[in-house]
Amino acid sequence: MLTTKQKTLRHFWYPTLRLDEVASGPKSFRLMGEDIVVFVTADGTPAALEDRCCHRTAKLSKGWCDESLIVCGYHGWAFQADGQLARIPQFDPETPFPKHRVKSYHAAAKYGYLWVALDDPIAPIFDIPEEDDPGFRRIFQFYESWDTAPLRLMENSFDNAHFAFVHAGTFGDIKQPKPKVYSIEETDYGFKATTVVDILNPPAAHAVTGTTDPTTTRSMVNHWYLPFSRRMDMTYPSGIRHIIINVATPVEDGKIQLIQLLYRNDREEDCSTEKLIAWDATIVHEDREVLESTSPDAILDVQRRIEAHMPSDRPGLIMRKRLLSLLHAHGEQEVTYDYPAHGV
């Protein structure tokens, strides 16, 4: 599926940049093949516009914010957060100016990120109850550009069969290649998948898991949110909950911006932020090396799936069916690269 060619996907929310990054002024971002500028006004209102001034097409991200306005750095034209032209400094105060505007997009501030929907949203940003729970701390773990498709990342997130191989250097046990199968409950937002997996627990993970035992288990309650978000809620026997939130923001076809948030019900002195970032970074980069070697065109057509007979691939098949149904419900067909033998 070529993400940028599917108009339905423009109706979902995607995180762009961290709010503390845009606090210093407007920043450029590329979302689904479109150049946008994101910024926050003086009163904290998040905004997103096309990154082109309607005067001479200069990038607005090269300008600055002035209270509630974004100012183009070329000639000083200023625009409101909704894209409406508000000031032309070359005009006298009494001179009327044309009602030009810059294309605007839906913007929201949540979970420390500025989220954007290119067209009218058809679903809200998913809820993270731990965000307002004083018993949990939030850690910004990753914000990276990957050369892969968002669906590839989502499928991998629910694929227990790769643990023993891709993660043999961290928690995976290559002597136990047969994966535990998820129990899946489909929901209006995607699905809920539960299972318990056995993992290795090397010394580098002891503070993460809360035990020094050489092996332990993860009780996993995972959620997939259409189209490219997931929540991996892991509980260890120690009582520690390690909740990873991933969103694969589509940048171009075959390129994503991956964000990863972590919520933990422990304290900094129990396991430092530095250690938590380092441990999960090692795991995530094991995934990255493999995913960036795959074809970026993740085909939705489930009839072309060679691994359809594998129980561990059921989450991915459900994702593909749901995404295909979503496109059809909005009058769209899947757009792919023209590779005759692709996706088999």
C-alpha positions as CSV (number, residue, x, y, z in Angstrom):
1,M,0.0,0.0,0.0
2,L,1.3,3.4,-1.0
3,T,0.3,5.4,2.1
4,T,0.5,8.8,0.5
5,K,-1.9,7.8,-2.2
6,Q,-4.6,6.6,0.2
7,K,-6.8,9.7,0.9
8,T,-8.7,7.9,3.7
9,L,-5.5,7.9,5.8
10,R,-5.4,11.7,5.7
11,H,-8.4,11.6,8.1
12,F,-6.4,10.3,11.1
13,W,-4.2,12.0,13.7
14,Y,-0.4,11.6,13.6
15,P,2.2,13.0,16.0
16,T,4.7,15.3,14.3
17,L,7.2,17.1,16.6
18,R,7.5,17.3,20.4
19,L,5.8,20.4,21.9
20,D,9.1,21.5,23.5
21,E,10.7,21.5,20.1
22,V,8.1,23.8,18.5
23,A,8.0,26.1,21.6
24,S,11.0,28.0,20.2
25,G,9.3,28.8,16.8
26,P,7.8,27.2,13.7
27,K,9.2,24.0,12.5
28,S,8.9,22.1,9.2
29,F,7.6,18.6,8.9
30,R,6.6,16.3,6.0
31,L,3.4,14.3,6.5
32,M,2.1,11.9,3.9
33,G,4.2,13.6,1.2
34,E,3.1,17.1,2.1
35,D,5.3,19.8,3.5
36,I,3.7,21.4,6.5
37,V,4.8,23.9,9.2
38,V,3.8,23.3,12.8
39,F,3.9,25.9,15.6
40,V,2.4,27.0,18.8
41,T,0.9,30.5,19.4
42,A,1.7,32.6,22.5
43,D,-1.5,31.3,24.2
44,G,-0.5,27.7,23.6
45,T,-2.7,27.0,20.6
46,P,-1.2,24.3,18.3
47,A,-1.3,25.0,14.6
48,A,-0.4,23.4,11.3
49,L,-0.3,25.1,7.9
50,E,1.0,24.3,4.4
51,D,4.7,25.3,4.5
52,R,4.3,27.9,1.7
53,C,3.6,31.6,2.0
54,C,0.8,32.5,-0.5
55,H,2.8,35.5,-1.6
56,R,6.1,34.2,-3.1
57,T,6.0,30.6,-1.9
58,A,8.7,30.9,0.7
59,K,8.7,28.4,3.5
60,L,6.8,29.7,6.5
61,S,9.0,27.4,8.7
62,K,11.8,29.8,7.9
63,G,9.9,32.6,9.7
64,W,8.9,33.2,13.3
65,C,5.9,33.5,15.6
66,D,4.5,36.9,16.7
67,E,1.9,36.3,19.5
68,S,-1.0,34.6,17.7
69,L,0.6,34.9,14.2
70,I,3.2,33.2,12.1
71,V,5.3,35.6,10.1
72,C,7.0,34.8,6.8
73,G,10.7,35.6,6.9
74,Y,10.7,36.8,3.2
75,H,8.4,39.8,3.2
76,G,6.9,39.7,6.7
77,W,3.4,38.7,5.7
78,A,1.7,37.3,8.8
79,F,-1.0,34.6,9.1
80,Q,-3.4,33.5,11.8
81,A,-3.3,29.9,13.1
82,D,-6.2,29.1,10.7
83,G,-4.1,30.3,7.7
84,Q,-6.0,33.6,7.2
85,L,-3.8,36.5,6.1
86,A,-3.6,39.0,9.0
87,R,-0.9,41.5,8.1
88,I,1.1,42.9,5.2
89,P,3.7,45.2,6.6
90,Q,4.3,47.0,3.3
91,F,0.7,48.3,3.3
92,D,-0.4,51.4,5.1
93,P,-2.7,50.7,8.1
94,E,-5.8,52.1,6.2
95,T,-5.0,50.1,3.0
96,P,-7.3,47.0,2.7
97,F,-5.5,43.8,1.6
98,P,-6.8,40.8,-0.2
99,K,-8.4,37.9,1.7
100,H,-5.6,35.5,0.9
101,R,-4.9,32.5,3.1
102,V,-2.6,29.5,3.5
103,K,-4.0,26.0,3.6
104,S,-4.6,24.9,7.2
105,Y,-4.8,21.5,8.9
106,H,-6.3,20.1,12.1
107,A,-3.8,20.4,15.0
108,A,-3.9,19.2,18.6
109,A,-1.5,19.0,21.6
110,K,-1.4,15.7,23.4
111,Y,1.1,13.4,25.2
112,G,3.8,16.0,24.7
113,Y,3.5,16.0,20.9
114,L,1.8,18.3,18.3
115,W,-0.6,16.0,16.4
116,V,-1.9,16.8,12.9
117,A,-4.8,15.5,10.7
118,L,-4.6,16.6,7.1
119,D,-8.4,16.2,6.6
120,D,-11.4,16.1,8.9
121,P,-10.6,13.4,11.6
122,I,-12.8,10.3,11.5
123,A,-11.4,9.0,14.9
124,P,-10.1,10.8,18.0
125,I,-6.5,10.4,19.3
126,F,-6.5,7.2,21.3
127,D,-6.6,7.5,25.1
128,I,-3.6,6.7,27.3
129,P,-5.1,6.5,30.9
130,E,-1.6,6.5,32.5
131,E,-1.0,10.0,31.2
132,D,-2.9,11.5,34.1
133,D,-2.2,8.7,36.6
134,P,0.3,9.9,39.3
135,G,1.4,6.4,39.8
136,F,3.1,6.3,36.3
137,R,5.9,8.3,34.8
138,R,6.2,9.2,31.1
139,I,9.5,8.9,29.3
140,F,10.1,10.2,25.7
141,Q,12.2,7.2,24.4
142,F,12.5,7.6,20.6
143,Y,11.8,10.0,17.8
144,E,13.5,8.6,14.7
145,S,13.1,8.5,10.9
146,W,12.9,4.9,9.5
147,D,13.0,3.7,5.9
148,T,10.0,1.4,6.1
149,A,6.3,1.4,5.8
150,P,4.0,2.2,8.7
151,L,2.1,-1.1,8.2
152,R,5.4,-3.0,8.3
153,L,6.1,-1.5,11.7
154,M,2.6,-2.3,13.0
155,E,2.7,-5.9,11.9
156,N,6.1,-6.4,13.4
157,S,4.8,-4.9,16.7
158,F,2.4,-7.9,17.1
159,D,4.6,-10.6,15.6
160,N,5.8,-12.9,18.4
161,A,7.5,-15.2,15.8
162,H,10.4,-12.9,15.3
163,F,11.4,-12.6,19.0
164,A,13.7,-15.7,19.0
165,F,15.6,-14.5,16.0
166,V,15.6,-10.7,15.7
167,H,15.9,-10.3,19.5
168,A,18.3,-13.1,20.2
169,G,20.8,-10.5,21.5
170,T,18.4,-9.1,24.1
171,F,15.3,-11.1,25.4
172,G,14.6,-13.6,22.7
173,D,15.5,-17.3,23.1
174,I,16.6,-18.9,19.8
175,K,16.1,-22.3,21.4
176,Q,12.4,-21.6,21.7
177,P,11.4,-20.5,18.1
178,K,7.7,-21.5,18.4
179,P,5.8,-18.3,19.4
180,K,2.9,-17.9,21.8
181,V,-0.3,-17.1,20.0
182,Y,-2.4,-14.1,20.8
183,S,-6.0,-14.2,21.9
184,I,-7.5,-11.4,19.8
185,E,-10.7,-9.4,20.3
186,E,-11.6,-7.0,17.5
187,T,-12.8,-3.5,18.5
188,D,-14.1,-0.4,16.9
189,Y,-10.6,1.1,17.0
190,G,-8.7,-2.0,15.9
191,F,-8.1,-4.9,18.2
192,K,-7.0,-6.0,21.6
193,A,-4.4,-8.9,21.7
194,T,-3.4,-10.8,24.9
195,T,-0.8,-13.4,25.6
196,V,1.9,-14.4,28.0
197,V,5.5,-14.9,26.6
198,D,8.6,-16.4,28.2
199,I,11.7,-14.2,27.8
200,L,15.4,-14.2,28.7
201,N,16.4,-11.8,31.4
202,P,20.0,-10.8,31.0
203,P,21.7,-8.6,33.6
204,A,21.2,-5.5,31.5
205,A,17.4,-6.1,31.9
206,H,17.2,-6.8,35.7
207,A,16.2,-3.3,36.7
208,V,13.8,-3.1,33.7
209,T,12.0,-6.3,34.7
210,G,12.4,-6.0,38.4
211,T,13.9,-9.4,38.9
212,T,17.4,-11.0,38.7
213,D,16.0,-14.4,37.5
214,P,17.7,-15.6,34.3
215,T,14.2,-15.9,32.7
216,T,10.9,-14.3,33.3
217,T,7.5,-13.8,31.7
218,R,5.6,-10.9,30.1
219,S,1.9,-10.8,30.5
220,M,1.0,-8.7,27.4
221,V,-2.2,-6.8,26.8
222,N,-1.7,-5.1,23.5
223,H,-3.9,-2.8,21.5
224,W,-3.8,-1.8,17.8
225,Y,-5.4,1.6,16.9
226,L,-6.2,2.2,13.3
227,P,-4.2,2.9,11.3
228,F,-0.7,3.0,12.7
229,S,-0.6,3.1,16.5
230,R,-0.1,0.5,19.1
231,R,0.0,0.1,22.9
232,M,2.1,-2.7,24.3
233,D,1.2,-3.1,28.0
234,M,3.6,-5.6,29.6
235,T,3.3,-6.7,33.2
236,Y,6.2,-8.6,34.8
237,P,5.9,-11.0,37.8
238,S,7.6,-8.3,39.9
239,G,4.5,-6.1,39.4
240,I,6.2,-3.6,37.1
241,R,4.2,-2.5,34.2
242,H,6.2,-1.4,31.1
243,I,3.8,0.3,28.7
244,I,5.2,1.2,25.3
245,I,3.3,3.5,22.9
246,N,4.3,3.6,19.3
247,V,3.0,5.6,16.4
248,A,4.4,5.3,12.9
249,T,3.7,8.6,11.3
250,P,3.8,8.3,7.5
251,V,6.3,10.8,6.0
252,E,6.7,9.4,2.5
253,D,5.9,6.1,0.9
254,G,8.5,3.8,2.5
255,K,9.5,6.4,5.2
256,I,8.0,6.9,8.7
257,Q,8.7,9.0,11.8
258,L,8.6,6.6,14.7
259,I,7.7,7.9,18.2
260,Q,8.0,5.8,21.3
261,L,6.6,6.8,24.7
262,L,7.1,4.7,27.8
263,Y,4.9,4.6,30.9
264,R,6.2,2.9,34.1
265,N,4.7,2.4,37.5
266,D,8.0,2.7,39.3
267,R,10.4,5.5,40.2
268,E,13.6,7.0,38.7
269,E,15.6,5.4,41.6
270,D,14.2,2.0,40.8
271,C,15.3,2.1,37.1
272,S,16.8,5.2,35.6
273,T,15.4,6.9,32.5
274,E,18.8,6.5,30.9
275,K,18.8,2.7,31.5
276,L,15.2,2.4,30.2
277,I,16.0,4.3,27.0
278,A,19.2,2.3,26.4
279,W,17.5,-1.1,26.9
280,D,14.5,-0.4,24.7
281,A,16.7,1.3,22.1
282,T,18.7,-1.8,21.7
283,I,15.6,-3.8,21.1
284,V,14.0,-1.3,18.8
285,H,17.2,-1.0,16.7
286,E,17.2,-4.8,16.3
287,D,13.8,-4.4,14.7
288,R,14.9,-1.5,12.6
289,E,17.7,-3.4,11.0
290,V,15.3,-6.0,9.7
291,L,12.4,-3.7,8.8
292,E,14.5,-1.4,6.7
293,S,15.6,-4.4,4.7
294,T,12.0,-5.3,3.8
295,S,10.1,-4.0,0.8
296,P,8.3,-0.7,1.7
297,D,5.1,-1.7,-0.1
298,A,3.1,-3.6,2.5
299,I,0.3,-5.2,0.4
300,L,-3.1,-5.3,2.0
301,D,-4.5,-7.9,-0.3
302,V,-4.6,-10.9,2.1
303,Q,-5.1,-13.4,-0.8
304,R,-1.4,-12.8,-1.7
305,R,0.0,-13.6,1.8
306,I,2.2,-16.7,1.7
307,E,2.3,-16.9,5.5
308,A,-1.5,-16.8,5.9
309,H,-1.4,-20.3,7.4
310,M,0.8,-19.2,10.4
311,P,-1.2,-18.5,13.6
312,S,1.3,-16.0,14.7
313,D,0.5,-13.9,11.6
314,R,-3.1,-13.5,12.5
315,P,-2.7,-9.9,13.9
316,G,-1.1,-8.8,10.7
317,L,-3.9,-10.4,8.6
318,I,-6.5,-8.7,10.7
319,M,-4.8,-5.3,10.3
320,R,-4.7,-5.8,6.5
321,K,-8.4,-6.8,6.3
322,R,-9.5,-3.9,8.5
323,L,-7.4,-1.4,6.5
324,L,-8.8,-2.7,3.3
325,S,-12.3,-2.5,4.6
326,L,-11.7,1.0,5.8
327,L,-10.5,2.1,2.3
328,H,-13.5,0.4,0.6
329,A,-15.9,2.0,3.1
330,H,-14.6,5.4,1.9
331,G,-14.8,4.5,-1.8
332,E,-11.1,3.8,-2.2
333,Q,-9.1,1.0,-3.7
334,E,-5.6,0.0,-2.5
335,V,-2.8,1.7,-4.4
336,T,0.5,-0.3,-4.7
337,Y,3.7,-0.4,-6.6
338,D,3.2,-2.2,-9.9
339,Y,5.2,-5.3,-9.0
340,P,3.6,-8.5,-10.5
341,A,5.0,-10.9,-7.9
342,H,5.0,-8.5,-5.0
343,G,3.5,-9.3,-1.6
344,V,3.1,-13.1,-2.2
